[in-house]
Amino acid sequence: MSEHDIRQIVIVGGGTAGWMAAAAFASLLEKGRPEIILVESDEIGTVGVGEATIPPLIAYNNMLGIAEDEFLAATQGTFKLGIEFVDWGAPGERYFHPFGPHGQDFRGVHFHQLYLREAGRRALPDIAEWSMSAAAAARGRFARPAPDARLPLSQLAYAFHFDAGLYARFLRAHAERNGVRRVEGKIVDVAQDGDSGHVAAAILADGRRIEGDLFIDCSGFRGLLIEDRLGAGYEDWSRWLPCDRAVAVPSRHAGPPDPFTRSTARPAGWQWRIPLQHRMGNGLVYASAHLDRAEAEALLLANLEAEPLAEPRHLGFTAGRRRLAWSANVVSLGLSSGFVEPLESTSIHLVQSGIVKLLALFPDRRFDPVERDEYNRQMKDVFEDVRDFVILHYKANRREDSEFWRYCREMEVPDSLAAKLDLWRAKGRLFREGRELFGTASWVAVLLGQGIVPAEQEPAVNALDPAMIAEALDKMRLSYARMAEEMPTHAAFVARACPAR
Ligand SMILES: Cc1cc2nc3c(=O)[nH]c(=O)nc-3n(C[C@H](O)[C@H](O)[C@H](O)COP(=O)(O)OP(=O)(O)OC[C@H]3O[C@@H](n4cnc5c(N)ncnc54)[C@H](O)[C@@H]3O)c2cc1C
């Protein structure tokens, strides 16, 4: 150990972010050093939502040696093949944003170009029929992807739904097994070093002092260290993402759990439906400028498929990001680092992304600003990518039923998104910039799903034989459908592979 090495990491907060960080650091940093302490307050509790994820979580599990079936059994988990969007483009419409690609590219031409070309010649079904994940989801089926790249099943991609409380408990057990020390107590003060401005200790209500070299702020929206103490600043995105409240309630199942999340647009926001093994997670995300708390609760309860299992919980938030995710010796993760609303289930991924970047840029006690600045730059990029993709869903609407949707359609969007939309509208071009989280298939699904069709296709597609395109499309579609028919139902797969313990 060098004299400059971090000796103690203090994680403030034991929600999903805190325990994800604790489990990762305990598994991936040199055993026994640095010491990892997590402080959480039972009195304050956690946000208790956050139950849908995206495929990169598989990499987090693999990194930590978490066995997937064991994790799903412990968290009442199910599989997620994508998101079904209902009434988003306009009332009565629906589309599927699948994980994994649409079809296969040909001679460097993206599949969606082939699809659009052919759609100009004859009526085609939704592009989702060329997605392995969507084909399985439409039939309520699931199987893990095949390793053989020649099979359509190799294109299936998936993520998970799970119970947020059970997930934190599962990660806590993993972290404690690997030496993380948990301290229960409410932090009432923070001691700072007079010279460096670094946080020196968290002071608990009973007077205990938890000292550390590196502090990870996972204290939730408030940002106990990063904002309250260090004033890192918050970039407010609510002019583009006007939803600022949510009300959540679990309900009984009305049938077997679907292998996908459903998001249904409502007059001042949208409603989520997340199927777990033992219950359905439901919530309404809405703009308080257009709907009050009582109306929101009534709307949510009126749209449940089965009996609620608890009292509705209300939450408030401001979409945006912490200007400096890392300031002095404090790195914020989770809600303390920012929040893009849950439409594309990205928050847990942003925690994971922060953990991976921090491990790659792990500091020593000299806290070289180069590492911090690079981390902040990378986190800004990933947050902005997610922001643009989520804004697209609001911007690309043709709903006429409320002021809220008219505002979203007419609002100015960030330049980065405006440029992307211009390129798409002209010839259907999409480029995945360096670190973007959502790839071509995701953008295509939402753009076409919400009715933004390019005026023309890129010239390369015109060089291909139209009869060949038509035949290839028909064959591909049939192969996805056949494969999906052969899979077990999602319920049967879960019952066999990972039934809740
Ligand atoms: C409506 C809604 C829906 C969401 N849906 C999704 C989703 O589908 N998918 C997804 O990926 N994400 C979702 N998220 C985000 C997800 O819930 C969070 O990213 C995730 O739970 C991480 O939260 P957290 O750990 O940062 O904060 P929290 O859960 O709020 O945890 C904060 C922790 O800090 C502790 N703490 C705070 N103050 C003190 C103090 N003074 N002393 C000691 N301890 C303290 C608390 O006790 C708690 O342990 C959603 C969020 C919202 C609001």
The ligand as an SDF file (V2000), in Angstrom:
LIG
                    3D

 53 58  0  0  0  0  0  0  0  0999 V2000
  -40.7440    7.9300   -9.4140 C   0  0  0  0  0  0  0  0  0  0  0  0
  -39.4410    7.2670   -9.6310 C   0  0  0  0  0  0  0  0  0  0  0  0
  -39.3750    6.0940  -10.3990 C   0  0  0  0  0  0  0  0  0  0  0  0
  -38.1500    5.4970  -10.6630 C   0  0  0  0  0  0  0  0  0  0  0  0
  -38.0860    4.3900  -11.4590 N   0  0  0  0  0  0  0  0  0  0  0  0
  -36.8830    3.9010  -11.8300 C   0  0  0  0  0  0  0  0  0  0  0  0
  -36.7710    2.8050  -12.7030 C   0  0  0  0  0  0  0  0  0  0  0  0
  -37.7510    2.2100  -13.1330 O   0  0  0  0  0  0  0  0  0  0  0  0
  -35.5350    2.3880  -13.0450 N   0  0  0  0  0  0  0  0  0  0  0  0
  -34.4110    2.9830  -12.5760 C   0  0  0  0  0  0  0  0  0  0  0  0
  -33.3090    2.5990  -12.9670 O   0  0  0  0  0  0  0  0  0  0  0  0
  -34.4940    3.9870  -11.6990 N   0  0  0  0  0  0  0  0  0  0  0  0
  -35.6900    4.4640  -11.3180 C   0  0  0  0  0  0  0  0  0  0  0  0
  -35.7600    5.4810  -10.4270 N   0  0  0  0  0  0  0  0  0  0  0  0
  -34.5640    5.9680   -9.7920 C   0  0  0  0  0  0  0  0  0  0  0  0
  -34.1380    5.0270   -8.6820 C   0  0  0  0  0  0  0  0  0  0  0  0
  -35.1750    4.8780   -7.7610 O   0  0  0  0  0  0  0  0  0  0  0  0
  -32.9140    5.5870   -8.0060 C   0  0  0  0  0  0  0  0  0  0  0  0
  -31.9600    5.8990   -8.9610 O   0  0  0  0  0  0  0  0  0  0  0  0
  -32.3160    4.5780   -7.0980 C   0  0  0  0  0  0  0  0  0  0  0  0
  -33.2610    4.0690   -6.2330 O   0  0  0  0  0  0  0  0  0  0  0  0
  -31.1920    5.1820   -6.3280 C   0  0  0  0  0  0  0  0  0  0  0  0
  -31.6740    5.9770   -5.2840 O   0  0  0  0  0  0  0  0  0  0  0  0
  -30.6030    6.4750   -4.2510 P   0  0  0  0  0  0  0  0  0  0  0  0
  -29.9730    5.2910   -3.6070 O   0  0  0  0  0  0  0  0  0  0  0  0
  -29.7400    7.4570   -4.9240 O   0  0  0  0  0  0  0  0  0  0  0  0
  -31.4590    7.3010   -3.1800 O   0  0  0  0  0  0  0  0  0  0  0  0
  -32.4100    6.8400   -1.9760 P   0  0  0  0  0  0  0  0  0  0  0  0
  -33.1280    5.5810   -2.2530 O   0  0  0  0  0  0  0  0  0  0  0  0
  -33.2150    8.0500   -1.6270 O   0  0  0  0  0  0  0  0  0  0  0  0
  -31.4220    6.5340   -0.7790 O   0  0  0  0  0  0  0  0  0  0  0  0
  -30.8660    7.5680    0.0110 C   0  0  0  0  0  0  0  0  0  0  0  0
  -30.1660    6.9590    1.2080 C   0  0  0  0  0  0  0  0  0  0  0  0
  -29.5080    7.9890    1.9120 O   0  0  0  0  0  0  0  0  0  0  0  0
  -29.8080    7.8760    3.2930 C   0  0  0  0  0  0  0  0  0  0  0  0
  -29.7320    9.1930    3.9060 N   0  0  0  0  0  0  0  0  0  0  0  0
  -30.2410   10.3620    3.4430 C   0  0  0  0  0  0  0  0  0  0  0  0
  -29.9980   11.3520    4.3150 N   0  0  0  0  0  0  0  0  0  0  0  0
  -29.3030   10.7860    5.3470 C   0  0  0  0  0  0  0  0  0  0  0  0
  -28.7850   11.2910    6.5820 C   0  0  0  0  0  0  0  0  0  0  0  0
  -28.9310   12.5440    6.9490 N   0  0  0  0  0  0  0  0  0  0  0  0
  -28.1490   10.4190    7.3930 N   0  0  0  0  0  0  0  0  0  0  0  0
  -27.9830    9.1010    7.0470 C   0  0  0  0  0  0  0  0  0  0  0  0
  -28.4670    8.5890    5.8990 N   0  0  0  0  0  0  0  0  0  0  0  0
  -29.1170    9.4180    5.0880 C   0  0  0  0  0  0  0  0  0  0  0  0
  -31.2220    7.2990    3.3060 C   0  0  0  0  0  0  0  0  0  0  0  0
  -31.5310    6.7070    4.5480 O   0  0  0  0  0  0  0  0  0  0  0  0
  -31.1130    6.2790    2.1900 C   0  0  0  0  0  0  0  0  0  0  0  0
  -30.5300    5.0960    2.7030 O   0  0  0  0  0  0  0  0  0  0  0  0
  -36.9740    6.0660  -10.1200 C   0  0  0  0  0  0  0  0  0  0  0  0
  -37.0490    7.1960   -9.3170 C   0  0  0  0  0  0  0  0  0  0  0  0
  -38.2630    7.8050   -9.0830 C   0  0  0  0  0  0  0  0  0  0  0  0
  -38.3140    9.0240   -8.2250 C   0  0  0  0  0  0  0  0  0  0  0  0
  1  2  1  0
  2  3  1  0
  2 52  2  0
  3  4  2  0
  4  5  1  0
  4 50  1  0
  5  6  2  0
  6  7  1  0
  6 13  1  0
  7  8  2  0
  7  9  1  0
  9 10  1  0
 10 11  2  0
 10 12  1  0
 12 13  2  0
 13 14  1  0
 14 15  1  0
 14 50  1  0
 15 16  1  0
 16 17  1  0
 16 18  1  0
 18 19  1  0
 18 20  1  0
 20 21  1  0
 20 22  1  0
 22 23  1  0
 23 24  1  0
 24 25  2  0
 24 26  1  0
 24 27  1  0
 27 28  1  0
 28 29  2  0
 28 30  1  0
 28 31  1  0
 31 32  1  0
 32 33  1  0
 33 34  1  0
 33 48  1  0
 34 35  1  0
 35 36  1  0
 35 46  1  0
 36 37  1  0
 36 45  1  0
 37 38  2  0
 38 39  1  0
 39 40  1  0
 39 45  2  0
 40 41  1  0
 40 42  2  0
 42 43  1  0
 43 44  2  0
 44 45  1  0
 46 47  1  0
 46 48  1  0
 48 49  1  0
 50 51  2  0
 51 52  1  0
 52 53  1  0
M  END
$$$$
